[in-house]
Amino acid sequence: MLTRALSVGPSREDGRVHPPTPHELLDRIRELPAGRPLMAALGQAPAVYLVGGAVRDLLLGGAPGDLDLVVEGDPVPVARSIGPEVVVHDRFGTSSVTAAGFSYDLARARREIYPRPGALPDVEPAPIAEDLRRRDFTINALAVALGGEHPGEVVAFPGAIEDLGQRVLRVLHPASFIDDPTRLFRLARYRGRLGFSIAEETRARASEAVRTGALETLSGPRIGNELRLLATEPDPVSAFLAMRELGLDQALHPGFGLRDEGLARRALALLPADGRADVLILALASLGVPALELRDLLERLAFEAADVRAILAAASRPSELAGALAAAQRPSEIATATAGATPEAVALAGALGAEAPAREWLEHLRDVKLEIDGRDLLAAGVPEGPAVGAALSAALAAKLDGRARDRGAELAAALEAVRGTG
């Protein structure tokens, strides 16, 4: 096991690697929003390490938000030194604590033994060097000592620093994907997020694991959780393309997977801020799956009922919606075409060739509301029943098309519609 303190991020001056001192690395941690209160609370507590992705991102010059800690020994007293709101999870010797508005996860340094492929591991206490050996990829098998005799020094799995410098994703041992097939999805996440290459032997082992049915050893909910994590990546398109590159999508269903990157990026570009990118990317990946089979797949993967409905709605007949939008000539016709559609469905339809009307609805028309309501029509003598709804629809169409610019004009348009059907 190596113990080193260095950076793999190139300098701005010449692109060469310039390692920070342990003191500089600790300063980087203190500069993080979650790092300052953490370091102040820990003081010089020994055997406490910042681990995993946070160390990777720090060495790459980033500013990680989530800080995970490993403790050689009982993590609970360390957690209580950080803050009073401690939650203990006994099975894996982990704790979580909230302090100064930040949450921290702490785990006991441990080794893991998998009783069978795909099962959750049995654990036992171990030194930090052993703990790093249970990590998924070498670039995450990194730790920084936050106190003790050598604060600021990096503990790394052999080859981890080199792989980080060369931007390579590599598993730690040959049975990694068999022991825990969720690492296949994590490989896709890191491939998409970081843009790193995949080591040749790691790619071969991933392909073999998929080919021999490693995913079948996982429960549906565990696969569903990994799929949701992929869908909520900062760049979900790259994440899903990486999943396709590894053959993971078609292992879930032959028709599942992102096939058209351009379509996906156009649809996400149209999606408004209140839309759900995760629903949209899953809908895009589901276009090749028949609706009934898609419902069964999502339910098997333990998606919540509301999410199943949202994905199905976005993936249902997008070409028909695109055609209706393209044929719309007036704002009211655009509104009619999109009646009942979700923002995700309209964004997808717009990406299929109806961009202008889709954008018009998403950015303007869907927020248009009437100043009048049914009570105004009843007060004007319109009898209760379907006529009220039809009159309000007519008033909204008039407002969308610019023919009803105030409350009085809306009421006049509604009453004219009632007379026209009388």
Phi and psi in degrees as a GROMACS rama.xvg file:
@    title "Ramachandran Plot"
@    xaxis  label "Phi"
@    yaxis  label "Psi"
@TYPE xy
-87.6635  146.346  LEU-2
-126.023  108.217  THR-3
-144.309  158.65  ARG-4
-126.676  107.312  ALA-5
-158.756  164.646  LEU-6
-110.272  147.851  SER-7
-109.405  6.52144  VAL-8
-83.6663  134.251  GLY-9
-69.1107  149.525  PRO-10
-75.1164  163.389  SER-11
-75.1742  -20.855  ARG-12
-78.4435  -51.0093  GLU-13
-135.573  3.35451  ASP-14
78.7769  -0.253458  GLY-15
-85.5658  162.203  ARG-16
-81.3876  129.095  VAL-17
-126.815  102.775  HIS-18
-69.6963  139.583  PRO-19
-79.8526  159.542  PRO-20
-77.5373  162.39  THR-21
-53.9927  -39.2371  PRO-22
-62.657  -41.8139  HIS-23
-65.6617  -37.522  GLU-24
-66.9734  -41.7075  LEU-25
-63.0606  -37.3034  LEU-26
-62.6093  -37.9128  ASP-27
-61.6092  -40.3797  ARG-28
-66.3534  -42.7204  ILE-29
-64.7261  -27.0163  ARG-30
-75.6109  -15.4805  GLU-31
-71.6333  144.243  LEU-32
-53.5288  -42.9461  PRO-33
-84.3265  -12.1162  ALA-34
-80.2299  -36.8369  GLY-35
-62.335  -52.5075  ARG-36
-65.1958  -31.3329  PRO-37
-64.6993  -50.4137  LEU-38
-65.2968  -35.8751  MET-39
-65.1587  -37.4931  ALA-40
-74.1764  -36.5926  ALA-41
-75.4706  -32.8244  LEU-42
60.5155  -128.261  GLY-43
-105.599  30.5928  GLN-44
-55.8907  126.897  ALA-45
-78.1385  162.654  PRO-46
61.1333  30.2542  ALA-47
-117.622  130.042  VAL-48
-129.986  138.376  TYR-49
-81.3523  132.965  LEU-50
-132.137  164.437  VAL-51
72.3185  -137.286  GLY-52
-60.9462  -30.9966  GLY-53
-63.9724  -40.6946  ALA-54
-67.5738  -44.1905  VAL-55
-54.4128  -49.5322  ARG-56
-67.372  -37.0625  ASP-57
-61.0445  -44.3336  LEU-58
-69.8149  -21.7587  LEU-59
-87.2965  1.96343  LEU-60
91.2886  8.37695  GLY-61
-88.2029  -177.851  GLY-62
-129.481  83.6114  ALA-63
-63.2478  146.58  PRO-64
-95.0057  -35.8715  GLY-65
-94.5531  126.948  ASP-66
-116.628  112.831  LEU-67
-102.055  138.515  ASP-68
-119.383  147.389  LEU-69
-122.067  137.428  VAL-70
-121.214  129.574  VAL-71
-80.0578  93.9126  GLU-72
127.453  -164.738  GLY-73
-72.0616  119.642  ASP-74
-78.3569  -14.6917  PRO-75
-63.704  -48.2045  VAL-76
-59.5246  -36.0949  PRO-77
-65.3853  -43.1007  VAL-78
-59.8714  -41.2912  ALA-79
-70.4671  -22.7069  ARG-80
-75.1928  -20.7753  SER-81
-83.8198  -41.4529  ILE-82
-169.364  162.862  GLY-83
-80.1006  -20.41  PRO-84
-88.3871  80.1567  GLU-85
-106.489  131.973  VAL-86
-115.278  126.998  VAL-87
-104.731  131.21  VAL-88
-114.266  104.639  HIS-89
-68.9232  -36.6395  ASP-90
-57.4912  -43.3296  ARG-91
-107.277  11.6859  PHE-92
64.6214  38.0921  GLY-93
-114.184  156.379  THR-94
-140.839  157.956  SER-95
-131.632  147.736  SER-96
-144.513  145.625  VAL-97
-114.307  131.372  THR-98
-151.82  136.801  ALA-99
54.1395  31.7906  ALA-100
83.61  2.96865  GLY-101
-117.015  149.674  PHE-102
-109.879  140.56  SER-103
-130.379  138.361  TYR-104
-104.234  132.259  ASP-105
-123.101  140.03  LEU-106
-133.99  150.905  ALA-107
-74.9642  135.648  ARG-108
-58.2063  130.361  ALA-109
-151.221  163.609  ARG-110
-110.35  155.346  ARG-111
-122.446  141.926  GLU-112
-126.351  122.124  ILE-113
-91.2177  115.827  TYR-114
-67.0411  -26.797  PRO-115
-162.023  159.064  ARG-116
-57.111  135.279  PRO-117
81.2991  -8.44578  GLY-118
-81.7874  158.081  ALA-119
-68.7108  144.341  LEU-120
-79.8309  156.159  PRO-121
-86.3822  144.328  ASP-122
-127.339  155.998  VAL-123
-151.14  151.111  GLU-124
-59.0728  148.862  PRO-125
-159.591  164.949  ALA-126
-69.6865  168.022  PRO-127
-59.5382  -35.2627  ILE-128
-61.6319  -39.5598  ALA-129
-70.9033  -36.8996  GLU-130
-60.0822  -39.7949  ASP-131
-65.1565  -26.3301  LEU-132
-70.7681  -13.9914  ARG-133
-91.8483  0.510406  ARG-134
-70.9136  167.778  ARG-135
-79.6101  -49.4009  ASP-136
-130.975  155.601  PHE-137
-58.303  -37.3141  THR-138
-66.9192  -14.395  ILE-139
-102.16  -3.43652  ASN-140
-89.7797  61.3715  ALA-141
-135.25  145.079  LEU-142
-145.423  148.7  ALA-143
-118.994  124.816  VAL-144
-68.6465  125.343  ALA-145
-93.515  -9.97067  LEU-146
-158.475  -154.164  GLY-147
76.8285  -154.744  GLY-148
-76.1583  -27.4986  GLU-149
-130.749  61.7617  HIS-150
-62.2632  139.231  PRO-151
91.159  -7.79076  GLY-152
-81.5487  146.434  GLU-153
-96.8637  129.612  VAL-154
-102.387  128.029  VAL-155
-136.021  142.704  ALA-156
-63.7586  144.039  PHE-157
-52.2481  127.007  PRO-158
88.976  -8.19186  GLY-159
-64.3703  -44.4715  ALA-160
-63.3419  -42.5053  ILE-161
-64.4528  -42.5576  GLU-162
-65.3025  -37.8177  ASP-163
-64.4116  -41.9768  LEU-164
-65.134  -33.9119  GLY-165
-92.8905  2.8486  GLN-166
56.9908  57.0263  ARG-167
-124.855  135.837  VAL-168
-97.0762  124.025  LEU-169
-143.907  131.199  ARG-170
-74.223  161.409  VAL-171
-84.2534  -26.9284  LEU-172
-151.012  158.973  HIS-173
-60.0298  -32.2891  PRO-174
-92.1998  13.3337  ALA-175
-56.0829  -48.4846  SER-176
-74.1568  -22.7974  PHE-177
-78.6663  -45.0712  ILE-178
-59.6269  -44.6375  ASP-179
-140.618  91.0698  ASP-180
-66.0225  -13.3291  PRO-181
-63.1602  -18.8897  THR-182
-64.4147  -22.7285  ARG-183
-63.4615  -42.6742  LEU-184
-69.83  -36.2968  PHE-185
-66.0346  -34.535  ARG-186
-60.1029  -42.7565  LEU-187
-64.2627  -40.2433  ALA-188
-62.4746  -47.0789  ARG-189
-70.6574  -34.9907  TYR-190
-60.5081  -45.1979  ARG-191
-71.7456  -41.1624  GLY-192
-74.667  -45.4586  ARG-193
-93.7755  -21.7567  LEU-194
72.877  16.3162  GLY-195
-73.3713  154.326  PHE-196
-78.0175  163.763  SER-197
-106.417  127.275  ILE-198
-57.3165  143.002  ALA-199
-55.2197  -45.9191  GLU-200
-70.3454  -30.2562  GLU-201
-69.1381  -41.2741  THR-202
-62.1386  -41.6593  ARG-203
-63.7834  -41.0155  ALA-204
-69.5937  -34.7394  ARG-205
-65.2374  -45.3635  ALA-206
-61.4778  -42.0169  SER-207
-65.6844  -40.0134  GLU-208
-64.1434  -42.6162  ALA-209
-65.4556  -44.1354  VAL-210
-62.5815  -35.87  ARG-211
-92.3593  10.2669  THR-212
83.2151  31.0514  GLY-213
-59.8711  -34.4581  ALA-214
-65.6006  -22.5232  LEU-215
-69.8448  -14.1337  GLU-216
-85.1706  -5.48919  THR-217
-97.3972  147.408  LEU-218
-73.5757  157.27  SER-219
-57.1077  -45.6519  GLY-220
-60.618  -35.5369  PRO-221
-68.0138  -39.8159  ARG-222
-65.6036  -43.2331  ILE-223
-59.5328  -38.5486  GLY-224
-63.4766  -42.0064  ASN-225
-65.6548  -37.0578  GLU-226
-66.5325  -39.0577  LEU-227
-65.3495  -38.3146  ARG-228
-63.2805  -41.0584  LEU-229
-61.6741  -40.9698  LEU-230
-70.3112  -20.9035  ALA-231
-103.184  13.0941  THR-232
-62.8924  153.076  GLU-233
-54.7174  -36.0908  PRO-234
-122.88  83.1603  ASP-235
-65.6937  -25.3394  PRO-236
-62.4311  -49.1121  VAL-237
-62.6403  -37.1042  SER-238
-63.46  -43.6328  ALA-239
-73.8186  -31.1458  PHE-240
-65.8005  -37.3911  LEU-241
-66.444  -36.831  ALA-242
-63.8519  -39.1777  MET-243
-67.4195  -39.1996  ARG-244
-58.0738  -33.6161  GLU-245
-91.8678  -5.11068  LEU-246
78.8152  14.4523  GLY-247
-73.6443  -36.5881  LEU-248
-63.9426  -47.0583  ASP-249
-72.8504  -17.3137  GLN-250
-70.3542  -23.2428  ALA-251
-82.6057  -39.2506  LEU-252
-164.856  137.412  HIS-253
-57.6095  -27.1334  PRO-254
-95.7521  -1.74503  GLY-255
-87.7347  141.774  PHE-256
138.503  153.652  GLY-257
-84.5219  116.366  LEU-258
-104.768  -23.9471  ARG-259
-125.955  97.9132  ASP-260
-63.2258  -41.9508  GLU-261
-60.4153  -44.4758  GLY-262
-59.2557  -45.1669  LEU-263
-62.6079  -44.0862  ALA-264
-70.4005  -34.7481  ARG-265
-65.8553  -41.6289  ARG-266
-65.292  -43.4168  ALA-267
-66.4106  -33.3848  LEU-268
-66.0429  -30.0826  ALA-269
-81.9114  -22.8833  LEU-270
-63.5863  127.158  LEU-271
-73.6881  170.54  PRO-272
-61.6003  -30.305  ALA-273
-89.0081  2.37841  ASP-274
-81.1248  166.945  GLY-275
-110.569  109.892  ARG-276
-63.9129  -33.1234  ALA-277
-66.2478  -41.0679  ASP-278
-64.0867  -43.195  VAL-279
-64.7184  -44.8327  LEU-280
-67.2178  -35.5694  ILE-281
-69.3193  -35.9713  LEU-282
-64.5708  -43.5915  ALA-283
-59.7565  -41.0655  LEU-284
-73.2104  -14.3143  ALA-285
-99.6715  1.08767  SER-286
-61.2422  -25.1007  LEU-287
-91.4297  5.78531  GLY-288
-108.666  125.674  VAL-289
-56.2924  147.688  PRO-290
-56.0878  -45.8822  ALA-291
-65.7811  -39.5727  LEU-292
-67.8165  -35.5316  GLU-293
-66.0164  -42.7877  LEU-294
-58.6321  -46.4758  ARG-295
-61.6026  -41.2491  ASP-296
-63.31  -48.6691  LEU-297
-65.0439  -37.3798  LEU-298
-69.0551  -36.8644  GLU-299
-64.2823  -33.2143  ARG-300
-86.4892  9.62247  LEU-301
64.6795  35.7066  ALA-302
-72.4414  144.181  PHE-303
-65.5567  151.749  GLU-304
-57.3664  -39.8979  ALA-305
-64.1259  -38.3077  ALA-306
-69.9894  -37.4148  ASP-307
-58.7974  -47.3634  VAL-308
-62.2555  -41.5425  ARG-309
-65.6669  -42.114  ALA-310
-67.9003  -44.1263  ILE-311
-61.4302  -41.1698  LEU-312
-63.6162  -40.2015  ALA-313
-72.5618  -31.2638  ALA-314
-90.075  -6.214  ALA-315
-83.138  114.695  SER-316
48.5337  52.0482  ARG-317
-63.6157  -30.4704  PRO-318
-67.0216  -36.3238  SER-319
-65.0373  -43.021  GLU-320
-64.7794  -39.5046  LEU-321
-61.9539  -40.6079  ALA-322
-64.5613  -42.4571  GLY-323
-65.2777  -39.6404  ALA-324
-66.3772  -42.5167  LEU-325
-63.6102  -30.0179  ALA-326
-83.3231  -14.0776  ALA-327
-68.5478  132.484  ALA-328
-104.153  -31.4917  GLN-329
-118.817  160.011  ARG-330
-54.2533  -39.8269  PRO-331
-63.8905  -32.6901  SER-332
-72.0666  -34.8166  GLU-333
-62.3978  -44.3367  ILE-334
-63.034  -39.1137  ALA-335
-64.56  -42.3029  THR-336
-63.3494  -33.2019  ALA-337
-96.0772  7.09347  THR-338
-54.0186  123.115  ALA-339
80.8563  -4.78703  GLY-340
-81.2165  150.316  ALA-341
-87.6598  160.512  THR-342
-56.8541  -35.5529  PRO-343
-65.6039  -41.2612  GLU-344
-65.6376  -40.6777  ALA-345
-69.2213  -39.0229  VAL-346
-62.421  -40.8209  ALA-347
-65.7934  -43.7719  LEU-348
-62.1557  -39.9084  ALA-349
-62.8459  -38.4534  GLY-350
-68.2966  -21.0392  ALA-351
-83.1927  0.306549  LEU-352
133.905  -2.02275  GLY-353
-113.341  49.4201  ALA-354
-62.9217  -46.7607  GLU-355
-62.2562  -52.8293  ALA-356
-66.3687  -33.4416  PRO-357
-63.9581  -44.5178  ALA-358
-64.2659  -39.1058  ARG-359
-60.1001  -43.253  GLU-360
-69.1107  -45.6703  TRP-361
-65.8021  -36.3514  LEU-362
-95.148  -20.7545  GLU-363
-135.733  -58.7572  HIS-364
-65.8591  -35.9845  LEU-365
-67.9159  -16.5253  ARG-366
-94.6325  -1.80502  ASP-367
-74.6019  127.554  VAL-368
-127.894  149.433  LYS-369
-77.5889  149.267  LEU-370
-84.1104  -22.1941  GLU-371
-95.9174  165.145  ILE-372
-143.591  -172.682  ASP-373
-60.843  -31.3942  GLY-374
-63.0882  -35.1687  ARG-375
-65.2991  -37.9407  ASP-376
-71.6102  -38.6596  LEU-377
-63.5206  -40.5011  LEU-378
-65.1381  -26.8803  ALA-379
-85.6257  2.88629  ALA-380
99.4273  4.79009  GLY-381
-75.9763  126.42  VAL-382
-70.1019  152.091  PRO-383
-60.629  147.82  GLU-384
136.084  -167.866  GLY-385
-59.5754  -23.7946  PRO-386
-62.7943  -31.4999  ALA-387
-64.9798  -48.6549  VAL-388
-62.3613  -41.6376  GLY-389
-64.6807  -38.8125  ALA-390
-67.2449  -40.1861  ALA-391
-65.3291  -37.7649  LEU-392
-63.5901  -40.2094  SER-393
-66.1174  -38.6023  ALA-394
-65.834  -39.0334  ALA-395
-66.2361  -40.4591  LEU-396
-61.1412  -41.3895  ALA-397
-64.5468  -39.3267  ALA-398
-67.8413  -42.7129  LYS-399
-61.7212  -37.4485  LEU-400
-87.3825  4.92793  ASP-401
83.3195  12.4683  GLY-402
-95.1666  -7.23024  ARG-403
-135.545  98.311  ALA-404
-99.0355  -3.07383  ARG-405
-149.073  179.453  ASP-406
-62.2621  -41.6897  ARG-407
-63.1973  -39.9291  GLY-408
-68.4426  -34.6509  ALA-409
-62.1784  -45.9074  GLU-410
-65.0048  -38.4191  LEU-411
-64.3337  -41.5366  ALA-412
-64.5261  -39.2838  ALA-413
-65.9912  -43.8806  ALA-414
-69.2306  -34.9989  LEU-415
-62.7374  -37.5262  GLU-416
-65.5042  -38.987  ALA-417
-63.8782  -44.1105  VAL-418
-64.4154  -35.0772  ARG-419
-68.4171  -20.9789  GLY-420
-105.672  -0.389468  THR-421
